[in-house]
Amino acid sequence: MSRTQQAIQEFENTIQEKMRAFEAFLSIPSVSSDPAKKASMLDAANYLKTYFEGIGMDAAAVYPTDLHPVVFAEKRACKPDAKTVLIYGHYDVQPPDPLDAWTTPAFEPNVRGDYLYARGASDMKGQIVSVIFALESVLKTGDLPVNVKFILEGEEEIGSPHFESFVRDNADLLECDIILNPDAGMIDKDHPTIVNGLRGLVYFEVRVDGPKADLHSGLFGGNIANPANELAKIIAQLHNPDGSVAIPGFYDRVRVMSDEERREIARIPSSEEEFLAVTGSPALYGEQGYTILERQGVRPTLDVNGLYSGYIGEGSKTIIPAYAFAKISCRLVPYQQYAEIYDLAEKYIRSLVPPTVKVSFIKHSGGPYYFADDAPGLENLVQAFKDTWQKDVIFKREGGSIPVATVMQEILGVKSILTGVSLPDDAIHSPNEHLHLPTWHKGVQAYIRFLTSFDA
Amino acid sequence: MSRTQQAIQEFENTIQEKMRAFEAFLSIPSVSSDPAKKASMLDAANYLKTYFEGIGMDAAAVYPTDLHPVVFAEKRACKPDAKTVLIYGHYDVQPPDPLDAWTTPAFEPNVRGDYLYARGASDMKGQIVSVIFALESVLKTGDLPVNVKFILEGEEEIGSPHFESFVRDNADLLECDIILNPDAGMIDKDHPTIVNGLRGLVYFEVRVDGPKADLHSGLFGGNIANPANELAKIIAQLHNPDGSVAIPGFYDRVRVMSDEERREIARIPSSEEEFLAVTGSPALYGEQGYTILERQGVRPTLDVNGLYSGYIGEGSKTIIPAYAFAKISCRLVPYQQYAEIYDLAEKYIRSLVPPTVKVSFIKHSGGPYYFADDAPGLENLVQAFKDTWQKDVIFKREGGSIPVATVMQEILGVKSILTGVSLPDDAIHSPNEHLHLPTWHKGVQAYIRFLTSFDA
């Protein structure tokens, strides 16, 4: 039996006690947004520390932050020149409300058929323990060929307010070659999935100034350009009738998708109905000629994020507002350069402004698209997934950014592998959150293969 | 010497003591917006009451309100079936700030050349006393052929918050046939002016709803219609490229101006430079084919008064907002019906809304255009002005509404004659406010002629 098979066998042999440990972890109501659960947050952190100590990690510690602590653990490889894998996770969970919508209580894990029901079963206590259990089985059956570190935060569900400063303050401790972030998921239970791209961003504010102060709309209406009307006209000209962005040059660096790419994306199931149910919008919208997933992942967008002018309180006030502003962001795709897109946008908008008002800009932020095709260690995980599922890995582009991945890339200089074994219908953030145990089992096997792959 | 000439002569003979009385009134710092000046407000009211008593009014009283009092005074005519003229005025003034911009102190009236400098000299203590002095001289030289009432409020500069309830509660006291409101002004010192039309108004709110909550713009941008963008597109379609309103049917009831009307309006001097200086706008704007005064007075308009969507705080937040709204008003001209215009606007906007968002409306207010060609007593004043200036009267349409006129029309059933002898460059609301004394003298003469005109 191979080294990897021995570790997988160890996991299978000890599944009962692993499940008890997992369920004990799930029983801790580590709701980061609930001040009343502060002690539970510490309990969950200490639970992880104790478990890490139990499986023989070289170091395991709970680091306080200004709110919820970070758990760090480390196990050194058997050889001195081994690579280091840093595994990111979060042990906090969403609130369980509405409580009465749960078939069994959110913090009393319950197995029904192939599913384990509990808050955090999928997002992401189950994902954390899948990697810990994989490491445990590797450790119990032979040498560890790779240094392994864990950074498990307690504030992901509230926007990771102390994560960046923690990483910055502990950059030496967190030094690594590879980052594995298993907080994403699979497109379905048959297709292991890796997120290989995230969109970039440019975010700016356009302000239109007219009169020096709000004017009486009766006395001046008809003779003075209204900044709110003029801003609306500008915004209306930022899109073409087909839904594409009208800024000249906006698409110059956007690659035309190959037929193969489009076929690859088309393999990923997606449902218009699900999109509508999740958002509550009356109908989908989008650039003509593209599918939902193409629009989400590989096409750039422009959106107004905020809009203000004049009087917005109750009732009415008859004024020509002195000014109006819009906060506008563009999601960018390879190989759009955010600084260049900002310049193109400003130039185009200036060309739209009539001489009756003045325009000014604030540049809020910009960030590059995230292309994780080349995240270190990616090939090892691809092979581990292939060997486990006997299927090709699906590479998926996602629309947003994953801030913790950006933070770690900036500070540690390492791109994250974004993956995971949760499924789209796991009801994360909702009542009756659950985990598909057969898929999760395969996940543990895949992570065992990943960890032992560095043997060569 | 005629009855009227006797009264005019009386005024000229007593001008010195009249000026002392006027200056004493101007010396009271009756700034309604300043809580520290509450006692001065009462002083000003009492000053008027005492003056009214001194000239032999039948009644003179200070009526408290929840803030600043109203002064009422009445003098009955010599004959029982005489008509009743109600004179509206306000004894409060704007704050004098910035104080150091005054050549002589705001509340120390100072005559330099033809001008009297003081806060309130023009707006409108000078206008109030011009009518009181006219009445005084008529009373001293013979019988009064018309009942005269005064209603002088102390809250005009802060929006007349208690005026409507006072008029409603004292409708019997205020019963009248004619209302004279001398709070307007002349287009220049050579042209007596009467405002004969004010625009109407319809004010509504358009709300565009998209997703049920703010969405992550990265995950959903490109597939979900953005209510802020969609609202901007709607607003952009409310005007045609020539600056006219694009709502179908909007102009159906608007009369085409006759050449004579246009010539009449063109007689009124107006300056683009002055408009730009007052507003601070970089350039004028407006419906093509119309002059400034036509746009201001006789053409309807549409303006956004307020605009809101999403995140408008400091910095940035990447969301697709759940909703967006705009507060929109239209200034209306004869013979547009505000209820009909609202219906046309709603119908048109609904036709612009794509199926990807939902639209809803709030109707805030509506009011008719005010056509004062037929205000009772108008012919008497026109003749008095002609006899005084030896010039035809200019009739001017103004863009806004005069709320106190609307209130009195609704409650007392009488349209106001809107006029006055202030001049456009009197610097009202500004430092070094002043009154052109030769014009003001003519005004007193004209009001004497107006009061004695009811003799016939």
HADDOCK unambig.tbl for C-alpha pairs under 7 A between the chains (distance, minus, plus):
assign (segid A and resid 210 and name CA) (segid B and resid 281 and name CA) 5.19 0.50 0.50
assign (segid A and resid 211 and name CA) (segid B and resid 279 and name CA) 5.10 0.50 0.50
assign (segid A and resid 211 and name CA) (segid B and resid 280 and name CA) 4.87 0.50 0.50
assign (segid A and resid 211 and name CA) (segid B and resid 281 and name CA) 4.29 0.50 0.50
assign (segid A and resid 212 and name CA) (segid B and resid 279 and name CA) 6.15 0.50 0.50
assign (segid A and resid 212 and name CA) (segid B and resid 280 and name CA) 4.96 0.50 0.50
assign (segid A and resid 212 and name CA) (segid B and resid 281 and name CA) 6.67 0.50 0.50
assign (segid A and resid 218 and name CA) (segid B and resid 331 and name CA) 6.61 0.50 0.50
assign (segid A and resid 218 and name CA) (segid B and resid 399 and name CA) 4.63 0.50 0.50
assign (segid A and resid 218 and name CA) (segid B and resid 400 and name CA) 3.67 0.50 0.50
assign (segid A and resid 218 and name CA) (segid B and resid 401 and name CA) 6.94 0.50 0.50
assign (segid A and resid 219 and name CA) (segid B and resid 296 and name CA) 6.48 0.50 0.50
assign (segid A and resid 219 and name CA) (segid B and resid 398 and name CA) 6.96 0.50 0.50
assign (segid A and resid 219 and name CA) (segid B and resid 399 and name CA) 4.55 0.50 0.50
assign (segid A and resid 219 and name CA) (segid B and resid 400 and name CA) 5.02 0.50 0.50
assign (segid A and resid 220 and name CA) (segid B and resid 296 and name CA) 6.61 0.50 0.50
assign (segid A and resid 221 and name CA) (segid B and resid 296 and name CA) 6.78 0.50 0.50
assign (segid A and resid 221 and name CA) (segid B and resid 301 and name CA) 6.33 0.50 0.50
assign (segid A and resid 221 and name CA) (segid B and resid 303 and name CA) 6.98 0.50 0.50
assign (segid A and resid 222 and name CA) (segid B and resid 286 and name CA) 5.28 0.50 0.50
assign (segid A and resid 222 and name CA) (segid B and resid 287 and name CA) 6.92 0.50 0.50
assign (segid A and resid 222 and name CA) (segid B and resid 295 and name CA) 5.37 0.50 0.50
assign (segid A and resid 222 and name CA) (segid B and resid 296 and name CA) 6.05 0.50 0.50
assign (segid A and resid 222 and name CA) (segid B and resid 301 and name CA) 5.63 0.50 0.50
assign (segid A and resid 223 and name CA) (segid B and resid 284 and name CA) 5.83 0.50 0.50
assign (segid A and resid 223 and name CA) (segid B and resid 285 and name CA) 4.99 0.50 0.50
assign (segid A and resid 223 and name CA) (segid B and resid 286 and name CA) 4.84 0.50 0.50
assign (segid A and resid 223 and name CA) (segid B and resid 292 and name CA) 6.37 0.50 0.50
assign (segid A and resid 223 and name CA) (segid B and resid 295 and name CA) 6.40 0.50 0.50
assign (segid A and resid 223 and name CA) (segid B and resid 296 and name CA) 6.79 0.50 0.50
assign (segid A and resid 224 and name CA) (segid B and resid 284 and name CA) 5.48 0.50 0.50
assign (segid A and resid 224 and name CA) (segid B and resid 285 and name CA) 5.08 0.50 0.50
assign (segid A and resid 224 and name CA) (segid B and resid 286 and name CA) 6.85 0.50 0.50
assign (segid A and resid 225 and name CA) (segid B and resid 284 and name CA) 6.93 0.50 0.50
assign (segid A and resid 225 and name CA) (segid B and resid 285 and name CA) 5.22 0.50 0.50
assign (segid A and resid 226 and name CA) (segid B and resid 303 and name CA) 6.75 0.50 0.50
assign (segid A and resid 228 and name CA) (segid B and resid 304 and name CA) 5.99 0.50 0.50
assign (segid A and resid 228 and name CA) (segid B and resid 307 and name CA) 6.97 0.50 0.50
assign (segid A and resid 229 and name CA) (segid B and resid 235 and name CA) 6.57 0.50 0.50
assign (segid A and resid 229 and name CA) (segid B and resid 236 and name CA) 6.80 0.50 0.50
assign (segid A and resid 229 and name CA) (segid B and resid 304 and name CA) 6.08 0.50 0.50
assign (segid A and resid 232 and name CA) (segid B and resid 232 and name CA) 4.27 0.50 0.50
assign (segid A and resid 232 and name CA) (segid B and resid 233 and name CA) 6.66 0.50 0.50
assign (segid A and resid 232 and name CA) (segid B and resid 235 and name CA) 6.02 0.50 0.50
assign (segid A and resid 232 and name CA) (segid B and resid 236 and name CA) 5.62 0.50 0.50
assign (segid A and resid 233 and name CA) (segid B and resid 232 and name CA) 6.66 0.50 0.50
assign (segid A and resid 233 and name CA) (segid B and resid 236 and name CA) 4.57 0.50 0.50
assign (segid A and resid 235 and name CA) (segid B and resid 229 and name CA) 6.58 0.50 0.50
assign (segid A and resid 235 and name CA) (segid B and resid 232 and name CA) 6.02 0.50 0.50
assign (segid A and resid 236 and name CA) (segid B and resid 229 and name CA) 6.81 0.50 0.50
assign (segid A and resid 236 and name CA) (segid B and resid 232 and name CA) 5.62 0.50 0.50
assign (segid A and resid 236 and name CA) (segid B and resid 233 and name CA) 4.57 0.50 0.50
assign (segid A and resid 236 and name CA) (segid B and resid 236 and name CA) 6.44 0.50 0.50
assign (segid A and resid 279 and name CA) (segid B and resid 211 and name CA) 5.11 0.50 0.50
assign (segid A and resid 279 and name CA) (segid B and resid 212 and name CA) 6.15 0.50 0.50
assign (segid A and resid 280 and name CA) (segid B and resid 211 and name CA) 4.89 0.50 0.50
assign (segid A and resid 280 and name CA) (segid B and resid 212 and name CA) 4.97 0.50 0.50
assign (segid A and resid 281 and name CA) (segid B and resid 210 and name CA) 5.19 0.50 0.50
assign (segid A and resid 281 and name CA) (segid B and resid 211 and name CA) 4.30 0.50 0.50
assign (segid A and resid 281 and name CA) (segid B and resid 212 and name CA) 6.67 0.50 0.50
assign (segid A and resid 281 and name CA) (segid B and resid 356 and name CA) 6.75 0.50 0.50
assign (segid A and resid 281 and name CA) (segid B and resid 357 and name CA) 6.75 0.50 0.50
assign (segid A and resid 282 and name CA) (segid B and resid 355 and name CA) 6.88 0.50 0.50
assign (segid A and resid 282 and name CA) (segid B and resid 356 and name CA) 5.42 0.50 0.50
assign (segid A and resid 282 and name CA) (segid B and resid 357 and name CA) 6.04 0.50 0.50
assign (segid A and resid 283 and name CA) (segid B and resid 355 and name CA) 6.28 0.50 0.50
assign (segid A and resid 283 and name CA) (segid B and resid 356 and name CA) 4.43 0.50 0.50
assign (segid A and resid 284 and name CA) (segid B and resid 223 and name CA) 5.84 0.50 0.50
assign (segid A and resid 284 and name CA) (segid B and resid 224 and name CA) 5.49 0.50 0.50
assign (segid A and resid 284 and name CA) (segid B and resid 225 and name CA) 6.94 0.50 0.50
assign (segid A and resid 284 and name CA) (segid B and resid 356 and name CA) 6.02 0.50 0.50
assign (segid A and resid 285 and name CA) (segid B and resid 223 and name CA) 5.01 0.50 0.50
assign (segid A and resid 285 and name CA) (segid B and resid 224 and name CA) 5.09 0.50 0.50
assign (segid A and resid 285 and name CA) (segid B and resid 225 and name CA) 5.22 0.50 0.50
assign (segid A and resid 285 and name CA) (segid B and resid 356 and name CA) 6.17 0.50 0.50
assign (segid A and resid 286 and name CA) (segid B and resid 222 and name CA) 5.27 0.50 0.50
assign (segid A and resid 286 and name CA) (segid B and resid 223 and name CA) 4.84 0.50 0.50
assign (segid A and resid 286 and name CA) (segid B and resid 224 and name CA) 6.85 0.50 0.50
assign (segid A and resid 287 and name CA) (segid B and resid 222 and name CA) 6.91 0.50 0.50
assign (segid A and resid 292 and name CA) (segid B and resid 223 and name CA) 6.39 0.50 0.50
assign (segid A and resid 295 and name CA) (segid B and resid 222 and name CA) 5.39 0.50 0.50
assign (segid A and resid 295 and name CA) (segid B and resid 223 and name CA) 6.42 0.50 0.50
assign (segid A and resid 296 and name CA) (segid B and resid 219 and name CA) 6.49 0.50 0.50
assign (segid A and resid 296 and name CA) (segid B and resid 220 and name CA) 6.60 0.50 0.50
assign (segid A and resid 296 and name CA) (segid B and resid 221 and name CA) 6.77 0.50 0.50
assign (segid A and resid 296 and name CA) (segid B and resid 222 and name CA) 6.07 0.50 0.50
assign (segid A and resid 296 and name CA) (segid B and resid 223 and name CA) 6.79 0.50 0.50
assign (segid A and resid 301 and name CA) (segid B and resid 221 and name CA) 6.33 0.50 0.50
assign (segid A and resid 301 and name CA) (segid B and resid 222 and name CA) 5.62 0.50 0.50
assign (segid A and resid 303 and name CA) (segid B and resid 221 and name CA) 6.99 0.50 0.50
assign (segid A and resid 303 and name CA) (segid B and resid 226 and name CA) 6.75 0.50 0.50
assign (segid A and resid 303 and name CA) (segid B and resid 320 and name CA) 6.89 0.50 0.50
assign (segid A and resid 304 and name CA) (segid B and resid 228 and name CA) 5.98 0.50 0.50
assign (segid A and resid 304 and name CA) (segid B and resid 229 and name CA) 6.08 0.50 0.50
assign (segid A and resid 305 and name CA) (segid B and resid 310 and name CA) 5.72 0.50 0.50
assign (segid A and resid 305 and name CA) (segid B and resid 311 and name CA) 6.13 0.50 0.50
assign (segid A and resid 305 and name CA) (segid B and resid 317 and name CA) 6.94 0.50 0.50
assign (segid A and resid 305 and name CA) (segid B and resid 318 and name CA) 6.09 0.50 0.50
assign (segid A and resid 305 and name CA) (segid B and resid 319 and name CA) 5.29 0.50 0.50
assign (segid A and resid 305 and name CA) (segid B and resid 320 and name CA) 5.76 0.50 0.50
assign (segid A and resid 305 and name CA) (segid B and resid 321 and name CA) 6.23 0.50 0.50
assign (segid A and resid 306 and name CA) (segid B and resid 309 and name CA) 5.09 0.50 0.50
assign (segid A and resid 306 and name CA) (segid B and resid 310 and name CA) 4.32 0.50 0.50
assign (segid A and resid 306 and name CA) (segid B and resid 311 and name CA) 4.45 0.50 0.50
assign (segid A and resid 306 and name CA) (segid B and resid 312 and name CA) 5.31 0.50 0.50
assign (segid A and resid 307 and name CA) (segid B and resid 228 and name CA) 6.97 0.50 0.50
assign (segid A and resid 307 and name CA) (segid B and resid 307 and name CA) 6.56 0.50 0.50
assign (segid A and resid 307 and name CA) (segid B and resid 308 and name CA) 5.07 0.50 0.50
assign (segid A and resid 307 and name CA) (segid B and resid 309 and name CA) 4.77 0.50 0.50
assign (segid A and resid 307 and name CA) (segid B and resid 310 and name CA) 6.57 0.50 0.50
assign (segid A and resid 307 and name CA) (segid B and resid 312 and name CA) 6.42 0.50 0.50
assign (segid A and resid 308 and name CA) (segid B and resid 307 and name CA) 5.07 0.50 0.50
assign (segid A and resid 308 and name CA) (segid B and resid 308 and name CA) 4.72 0.50 0.50
assign (segid A and resid 308 and name CA) (segid B and resid 309 and name CA) 6.75 0.50 0.50
assign (segid A and resid 308 and name CA) (segid B and resid 312 and name CA) 6.57 0.50 0.50
assign (segid A and resid 309 and name CA) (segid B and resid 306 and name CA) 5.08 0.50 0.50
assign (segid A and resid 309 and name CA) (segid B and resid 307 and name CA) 4.77 0.50 0.50
assign (segid A and resid 309 and name CA) (segid B and resid 308 and name CA) 6.75 0.50 0.50
assign (segid A and resid 310 and name CA) (segid B and resid 305 and name CA) 5.74 0.50 0.50
assign (segid A and resid 310 and name CA) (segid B and resid 306 and name CA) 4.32 0.50 0.50
assign (segid A and resid 310 and name CA) (segid B and resid 307 and name CA) 6.56 0.50 0.50
assign (segid A and resid 311 and name CA) (segid B and resid 305 and name CA) 6.15 0.50 0.50
assign (segid A and resid 311 and name CA) (segid B and resid 306 and name CA) 4.46 0.50 0.50
assign (segid A and resid 312 and name CA) (segid B and resid 306 and name CA) 5.32 0.50 0.50
assign (segid A and resid 312 and name CA) (segid B and resid 307 and name CA) 6.42 0.50 0.50
assign (segid A and resid 312 and name CA) (segid B and resid 308 and name CA) 6.56 0.50 0.50
assign (segid A and resid 315 and name CA) (segid B and resid 364 and name CA) 6.35 0.50 0.50
assign (segid A and resid 316 and name CA) (segid B and resid 364 and name CA) 6.52 0.50 0.50
assign (segid A and resid 317 and name CA) (segid B and resid 305 and name CA) 6.93 0.50 0.50
assign (segid A and resid 318 and name CA) (segid B and resid 305 and name CA) 6.06 0.50 0.50
assign (segid A and resid 319 and name CA) (segid B and resid 305 and name CA) 5.28 0.50 0.50
assign (segid A and resid 320 and name CA) (segid B and resid 303 and name CA) 6.89 0.50 0.50
assign (segid A and resid 320 and name CA) (segid B and resid 305 and name CA) 5.76 0.50 0.50
assign (segid A and resid 321 and name CA) (segid B and resid 305 and name CA) 6.23 0.50 0.50
assign (segid A and resid 331 and name CA) (segid B and resid 218 and name CA) 6.63 0.50 0.50
assign (segid A and resid 355 and name CA) (segid B and resid 282 and name CA) 6.87 0.50 0.50
assign (segid A and resid 355 and name CA) (segid B and resid 283 and name CA) 6.27 0.50 0.50
assign (segid A and resid 356 and name CA) (segid B and resid 281 and name CA) 6.76 0.50 0.50
assign (segid A and resid 356 and name CA) (segid B and resid 282 and name CA) 5.44 0.50 0.50
assign (segid A and resid 356 and name CA) (segid B and resid 283 and name CA) 4.42 0.50 0.50
assign (segid A and resid 356 and name CA) (segid B and resid 284 and name CA) 5.98 0.50 0.50
assign (segid A and resid 356 and name CA) (segid B and resid 285 and name CA) 6.15 0.50 0.50
assign (segid A and resid 357 and name CA) (segid B and resid 281 and name CA) 6.73 0.50 0.50
assign (segid A and resid 357 and name CA) (segid B and resid 282 and name CA) 6.03 0.50 0.50
assign (segid A and resid 364 and name CA) (segid B and resid 315 and name CA) 6.34 0.50 0.50
assign (segid A and resid 364 and name CA) (segid B and resid 316 and name CA) 6.53 0.50 0.50
assign (segid A and resid 399 and name CA) (segid B and resid 218 and name CA) 4.68 0.50 0.50
assign (segid A and resid 399 and name CA) (segid B and resid 219 and name CA) 4.57 0.50 0.50
assign (segid A and resid 400 and name CA) (segid B and resid 218 and name CA) 3.67 0.50 0.50
assign (segid A and resid 400 and name CA) (segid B and resid 219 and name CA) 4.99 0.50 0.50
assign (segid A and resid 401 and name CA) (segid B and resid 218 and name CA) 6.90 0.50 0.50
